[in-house]
């Protein structure tokens, strides 16, 4: 038995123990893989804080879905796949946010505050993120699946196991919530951003 085979068996044993709820196995897996996953995520995000947050999300998911690990045959590939998916989802969300703000900036390049200060895209992006994060959990998930992942109402309904009308109602309410949030914090841009947010 070579080193790779032994390592695979050790990892499979750890995953099997974690599937049974072993916190000790979870800690071992965390320390075994964090140093390997972090450079992989950092290379894609180019941001240390973001990379650390994504790594934490990977292990939160690992713990929450630990019962499924007994069926995993290749632990290393499994963890890197989770990290890759979460990183790509993050990059897609950021790309969509940037696209919204860039479109707004292009169409309103001459607009300035009364004090002649230009549009602060970074601040606007942060307010938009906070507005989305302020939504109730299910409403936020539905909004992100619709506006950031590009899923149709029917696809969201199937994925979440809810009625299509519920998805539609939640999206309408989410947009109202976001508009209100932004009006209270950055009234000058709120209506334009609200308009862009409603366009898929």
C-alpha positions, 0 to 999 in steps of 0.5 A: 500500500503506497502513501496515497492509498493510506491517505485515502483510507485515513480520510475515508475513515475520518469522513465515516466518523464525521458521518456518525457525528464525531466532532473530533473527526471534524476537527481533524478534517478541518486542520488537514484541509484548511491549508490546502483549500485556502490557496485554491480559493485565494487564487480565484478570489484574490482577497484573503478575507473572502477566501477565509469566509468561503473556507468557513462556509465549506466546513459549515456545509460539511458539518451540516450535511455530515450524514451524507459523507458515508457515501463519499468515495474521494474526500479530497475531491469532494471538499475541493468541489464544494470550495469550487462551487462556493467560490464560483457562486461568490464570483458570479454574485459579485459580477452581477452586482458589478454589472448592475452598478456599471450599467448605472454608472454608464447611463448616468456618467454625468450625474453628481451630488449637489456637492459635485461629488461623483457617484460612489460605486463602492458605497452603493454596492455595499448598501445594495449588499446590506439591503439584500442581506437584511431580507428574511432567510427564505426571501433572500434565498429566492431573490438571489436564485432569481436575480443572481443565479438567473433561475426562473420562478418555476425552477426556484419553486421546484428547487425549494419545494414551494408553490410558483406563486409563493416565489412570485410573491416573495420576489415582489416583497423582496424588491419592495424591501430592498427599495425601502432600505435603499431609500432610507440610506441613499435616496438619490440612487435608490429608484434607479438601482431598484429599476435595474434590480427588477430587470433579469 
